[in-house]
Amino acid sequence: MATNPYVVGEKVPYSFRVTSIGNIAQWIVPTAGNFAPFAANPVGEPSPTGNCRYSNLPAGSAYTCATPRHEVTSQDLANGYFIPQTHWTIGRIGNNTVVNQYTITGEEVDLVDRQPSFTAEATSPAKVATAANASERAGDWMSYEVTVTNTGNVRLSDTEGPGFEFDALEPGESRSKTVRRLKTSLDASEGKVQSLGKLASARNGENSVQSEVMAAPSH
């Protein structure tokens, strides 16, 4: 993955192992999924070669379907992975009765060498002065700006830290938010953002990453 990642439009090979745990012969038909060829067409219509259906699977038997391919989308590539999603139906042989339906979600499949990371930087605090309360003391409102930058190679989601959160950050993207809160006695005595050193977190699929909130460089 590090030297030869997938690209948009490329086909990712995938296989399914289907095992009957029933005591009768059954038909098995995949009806939807993010693969092709995979799903059989409706009854009466020709199904594509390579679909994963089985017309008469004996009790206790199994088969492997290795023809499916997932076509990589731009969204997949931004995430760095895709999640297999499929739907299957099974039924009794003879009367074509549907017995069960299954929606199956697979584990994340990497498309690149995922390296999620980010930085979080806070500016020096600025007092939010009011006519009634303009002194530097505990209880004053203070504000500072936090800038989060995606320094990894995949999209981040659920990025959050003390007083801020962002839904999504693309690789290389920076977003800022002004945090406003009451000044504590510690803030007043030390004159700095007490959020510094605290941890922020973000996710890329099942992967979780953290970063300390650091002081932004002075200019």
SENU-765076 format. One record per residue: residue number from 0; x, y, z of N, C-alpha, C in turn. Coordinates in steps of 0.2 Angstrom, whole numbers. Layout:
   pos    n.c1    n.c2    n.c3   ca.c1   ca.c2   ca.c3    c.c1    c.c2    c.c3
   NUM       X       Y       Z       X       Y       Z       X       Y       Z
...
// end
This chain:
   pos    n.c1    n.c2    n.c3   ca.c1   ca.c2   ca.c3    c.c1    c.c2    c.c3
     0       4      -6       0       0       0       0       4       6       0
     1      10       6       3      14      12       4      17      14      -3
     2      19       9      -7      22      11     -14      17      10     -19
     3      12       7     -19       7       6     -24       0       6     -22
     4      -2      12     -20      -9      12     -17     -14      12     -23
     5     -20      10     -21     -26      10     -26     -27      17     -28
     6     -30      18     -34     -32      24     -37     -40      24     -39
     7     -43      30     -40     -50      30     -42     -51      26     -48
     8     -56      22     -48     -58      18     -54     -55      11     -54
     9     -50      10     -50     -47       3     -49     -51      -2     -46
    10     -51      -8     -48     -55     -13     -45     -52     -17     -40
    11     -55     -18     -34     -52     -21     -29     -55     -28     -28
    12     -51     -34     -29     -53     -40     -28     -56     -42     -21
    13     -61     -46     -21     -64     -48     -15     -67     -54     -15
    14     -67     -58     -10     -71     -65     -11     -75     -66      -5
    15     -80     -70      -6     -85     -72      -1     -85     -80       0
    16     -85     -82       7     -86     -89       8     -93     -90      11
    17     -97     -94       8    -104     -95      10    -105    -102      12
    18    -107    -103      18    -108    -110      21    -115    -111      23
    19    -118    -117      21    -125    -118      24    -124    -122      30
    20    -128    -119      35    -128    -122      42    -135    -125      43
    21    -139    -125      37    -146    -128      38    -146    -136      36
    22    -152    -139      36    -152    -146      35    -156    -148      29
    23    -157    -143      24    -160    -144      18    -156    -140      13
    24    -158    -142       6    -154    -139       1    -158    -132       0
    25    -154    -127      -2    -156    -120      -2    -153    -117      -9
    26    -157    -111     -11    -154    -107     -16    -152    -101     -12
    27    -146     -98     -15    -143     -92     -11    -142     -86     -17
    28    -145     -81     -16    -145     -75     -21    -143     -69     -17
    29    -137     -66     -19    -135     -59     -17    -139     -54     -21
    30    -142     -49     -18    -147     -45     -21    -144     -38     -21
    31    -139     -36     -17    -136     -29     -18    -130     -29     -14
    32    -126     -24     -16    -119     -24     -13    -115     -19     -17
    33    -109     -17     -14    -105     -12     -18     -99     -16     -21
    34    -101     -21     -25     -97     -25     -29    -100     -26     -36
    35     -96     -28     -41     -98     -30     -47     -93     -34     -51
    36     -94     -40     -54    -100     -43     -53    -102     -46     -46
    37    -108     -46     -44    -109     -49     -38    -117     -51     -37
    38    -121     -46     -38    -128     -47     -37    -132     -50     -43
    39    -136     -55     -42    -140     -58     -47    -146     -53     -49
    40    -148     -53     -55    -153     -49     -58    -160     -52     -55
    41    -166     -49     -56    -172     -51     -54    -174     -58     -58
    42    -178     -62     -55    -180     -68     -59    -183     -66     -66
    43    -181     -70     -70    -183     -69     -77    -178     -65     -81
    44    -173     -61     -78    -168     -58     -82    -161     -61     -81
    45    -157     -61     -86    -151     -64     -86    -146     -61     -81
    46    -143     -65     -77    -138     -62     -72    -131     -61     -75
    47    -127     -56     -73    -120     -56     -76    -116     -62     -74
    48    -111     -63     -78    -106     -69     -77    -102     -67     -71
    49    -101     -71     -66     -97     -70     -60    -101     -68     -54
    50    -108     -68     -55    -112     -66     -49    -111     -72     -44
    51    -113     -70     -37    -111     -75     -32    -118     -80     -30
    52    -122     -80     -34    -128     -84     -33    -126     -92     -33
    53    -131     -96     -30    -130    -103     -30    -137    -106     -30
    54    -139    -110     -35    -146    -112     -36    -148    -118     -32
    55    -143    -122     -30    -145    -128     -26    -139    -130     -21
    56    -138    -127     -16    -133    -128     -11    -135    -134      -6
    57    -132    -139      -6    -134    -145      -2    -133    -143       6
    58    -137    -146      10    -136    -145      17    -129    -146      19
    59    -126    -142      23    -120    -142      26    -114    -141      21
    60    -116    -139      15    -110    -138      10    -108    -130      10
    61    -103    -129       6    -101    -122       6     -98    -121      -1
    62     -97    -114      -3     -94    -112      -9     -90    -106      -8
    63     -85    -104     -12     -82     -98     -12     -83     -94     -18
    64     -85     -88     -18     -86     -84     -24     -80     -78     -24
    65     -76     -79     -29     -70     -75     -29     -70     -70     -35
    66     -76     -69     -38     -76     -65     -44     -78     -57     -42
    67     -81     -56     -37     -83     -49     -35     -77     -44     -35
    68     -78     -38     -38     -73     -32     -38     -77     -26     -35
    69     -73     -22     -31     -76     -16     -29     -72     -10     -33
    70     -76      -6     -36     -73       0     -39     -71       6     -35
    71     -65       8     -34     -63      13     -30     -66      20     -32
    72     -69      23     -27     -72      30     -28     -68      35     -25
    73     -69      41     -27     -65      47     -24     -66      47     -17
    74     -72      46     -14     -74      46      -7     -70      40      -4
    75     -70      34      -7     -66      29      -4     -59      31      -3
    76     -56      34      -8     -49      36      -8     -47      41      -3
    77     -52      46      -2     -51      51       3     -51      48      10
    78     -55      43      11     -55      40      17     -49      35      18
    79     -47      32      13     -41      28      13     -44      21      14
    80     -50      19      13     -53      13      14     -60      12      11
    81     -63       6      10     -70       6       9     -73       0      14
    82     -79       0      15     -82      -4      19     -87      -9      15
    83     -86     -15      14     -90     -20      11     -97     -20      13
    84    -102     -19       9    -109     -19      11    -113     -24       6
    85    -116     -29       9    -119     -34       4    -126     -36       8
    86    -131     -38       3    -137     -41       5    -138     -47       2
    87    -141     -52       5    -142     -59       3    -149     -61       5
    88    -151     -66       0    -158     -69       2    -156     -77       1
    89    -160     -81       5    -159     -88       4    -166     -91       4
    90    -167     -97       1    -174    -100       1    -174    -107       0
    91    -180    -110       1    -180    -117       0    -181    -119      -8
    92    -178    -125      -9    -178    -128     -16    -185    -130     -17
    93    -187    -129     -23    -194    -132     -25    -199    -127     -25
    94    -201    -123     -20    -206    -119     -20    -204    -111     -20
    95    -198    -110     -21    -195    -103     -21    -197     -99     -16
    96    -198    -102     -10    -199     -98      -4    -193     -95      -1
    97    -194     -88       1    -188     -85       4    -188     -87      11
    98    -183     -89      14    -182     -91      21    -179     -85      25
    99    -174     -83      23    -170     -77      27    -167     -72      22
   100    -166     -66      25    -162     -61      22    -157     -59      27
   101    -151     -57      24    -145     -55      28    -142     -49      25
   102    -141     -44      29    -137     -38      27    -130     -39      31
   103    -125     -39      27    -118     -41      30    -114     -35      29
   104    -111     -32      34    -106     -27      33     -99     -30      35
   105     -94     -29      30     -87     -32      32     -83     -27      35
   106     -77     -29      36     -72     -25      40     -69     -20      34
   107     -66     -14      37     -63     -10      32     -58     -13      28
   108     -57     -11      22     -52     -13      17     -48      -7      15
   109     -41      -8      17     -37      -2      16     -36      -1       8
   110     -35       5       6     -34       6      -1     -27      10      -1
   111     -25      13       4     -18      16       4     -15      14      11
   112      -9      16      12      -6      15      18      -8      21      23
   113     -13      20      27     -16      25      30     -12      28      36
   114     -11      34      36      -7      37      41     -10      44      44
   115     -16      43      48     -19      48      50     -15      52      56
   116     -16      59      55     -12      63      60     -15      70      60
   117     -14      74      65     -16      81      65     -13      85      70
   118     -13      92      69     -10      96      74     -16     101      77
   119     -15     103      83     -20     108      86     -16     113      89
   120     -17     119      87     -13     125      90     -18     130      92
   121     -17     133      98     -21     138     101     -17     145     102
   122     -20     150     100     -17     157     101     -17     159     108
   123     -13     164     110     -14     167     116     -20     170     118
   124     -23     169     124     -30     171     125     -31     179     125
   125     -36     181     123     -38     188     123     -44     189     127
   126     -44     194     132     -50     195     136     -56     198     132
   127     -62     195     133     -68     198     130     -70     203     135
   128     -68     210     134     -70     215     139     -77     217     138
   129     -80     219     144     -86     222     144     -86     229     148
   130     -91     233     147     -90     239     151     -91     238     158
   131     -94     233     160     -95     231     167     -89     227     170
   132     -85     224     166     -80     219     168     -74     220     163
   133     -70     224     164     -64     225     160     -58     224     163
   134     -58     221     169     -51     220     172     -49     212     171
   135     -42     211     172     -39     205     171     -40     201     178
   136     -45     197     178     -46     193     184     -51     187     183
   137     -51     182     188     -55     176     187     -62     178     186
   138     -65     175     182     -72     177     181     -74     181     174
   139     -68     184     172     -69     187     165     -70     182     160
   140     -73     184     154     -73     180     148     -67     181     145
   141     -64     175     142     -58     175     138     -59     171     132
   142     -56     173     126     -56     169     120     -50     168     117
   143     -49     162     113     -43     161     110     -45     157     104
   144     -41     157      99     -43     153      93     -39     147      92
   145     -42     141      91     -39     135      90     -39     133      82
   146     -33     131      80     -33     129      73     -30     122      72
   147     -34     118      69     -33     111      68     -31     110      61
   148     -26     106      60     -23     105      53     -22      97      52
   149     -25      94      47     -25      87      45     -18      86      42
   150     -13      83      45      -6      82      43      -5      75      40
   151     -11      71      40     -10      64      37     -12      64      30
   152     -13      58      28     -14      57      21     -22      54      20
   153     -26      54      25     -33      52      24     -37      57      28
   154     -44      57      26     -49      61      29     -50      59      36
   155     -51      64      40     -52      64      48     -59      65      49
   156     -62      62      54     -69      64      56     -69      64      64
   157     -74      67      66     -75      68      74     -69      71      77
   158     -66      76      74     -60      79      77     -63      84      83
   159     -61      83      89     -63      86      95     -58      87     100
   160     -58      93     104     -54      94     109     -57      99     114
   161     -54     102     119     -57     106     124     -60     112     121
   162     -66     112     120     -70     118     117     -71     118     110
   163     -69     113     106     -70     113      99     -71     106      96
   164     -74     106      90     -75     100      86     -76     102      79
   165     -74      97      75     -75      98      68     -78      91      65
   166     -82      91      60     -85      85      57     -80      81      53
   167     -77      85      48     -72      82      44     -67      86      42
   168     -61      83      41     -55      87      39     -52      83      33
   169     -51      86      27     -47      83      22     -40      83      23
   170     -36      79      20     -29      79      20     -26      86      18
   171     -22      89      23     -19      96      22     -24     102      24
   172     -30     100      25     -35     106      27     -34     108      34
   173     -35     115      35     -34     118      42     -41     121      43
   174     -44     121      49     -50     124      51     -49     127      58
   175     -52     133      59     -51     136      65     -58     137      69
   176     -57     138      75     -63     140      79     -61     144      85
   177     -65     149      86     -64     153      92     -67     150      98
   178     -63     149     103     -66     146     110     -67     151     115
   179     -72     152     118     -74     157     123     -76     154     129
   180     -73     156     135     -75     153     141     -73     158     147
   181     -75     156     153     -74     160     158     -66     159     161
   182     -63     164     163     -56     164     165     -56     161     172
   183     -52     156     173     -51     153     180     -46     157     184
   184     -45     156     190     -40     159     194     -33     157     192
   185     -32     151     189     -26     148     186     -24     152     180
   186     -30     153     176     -29     157     170     -26     164     171
   187     -29     167     176     -28     174     178     -21     175     181
   188     -19     169     185     -12     170     188      -6     168     183
   189      -8     164     178      -2     162     173      -3     165     167
   190      -9     168     165      -9     172     159      -9     168     152
   191     -11     162     153     -10     157     147     -16     153     146
   192     -17     150     140     -23     145     139     -21     139     143
   193     -26     137     147     -25     131     151     -27     125     147
   194     -29     126     141     -31     120     137     -24     117     134
   195     -19     121     134     -12     119     132     -10     112     135
   196      -8     108     131      -6     101     134     -11      96     134
   197     -17      98     134     -23      93     134     -24      90     127
   198     -27      84     127     -27      80     121     -33      81     117
   199     -32      82     111     -38      82     106     -38      75     102
   200     -43      73      99     -44      67      96     -47      67      89
   201     -46      62      85     -49      62      79     -50      55      77
   202     -54      53      71     -55      46      69     -54      46      62
   203     -51      40      59     -51      39      52     -54      31      52
   204     -60      31      51     -63      24      51     -62      21      58
   205     -60      15      59     -59      12      65     -53      15      69
   206     -48      19      66     -42      21      69     -44      28      72
   207     -41      28      78     -41      34      82     -34      37      83
   208     -34      44      83     -27      47      84     -28      53      89
   209     -23      55      92     -23      60      97     -17      65      96
   210     -18      71      98     -13      76      98     -14      81     103
   211      -8      83     106      -9      88     111     -10      95     108
   212     -14      99     112     -15     106     110      -9     110     112
   213      -6     113     107       0     117     107      -1     124     106
   214       4     128     109       4     135     108       5     137     101
   215       1     141      98       3     143      91       9     147      91
   216      13     147      85      19     151      85      17     158      85
   217      21     162      89      20     170      89      23     173      82
   218      20     178      80      22     182      74      25     189      76
// end
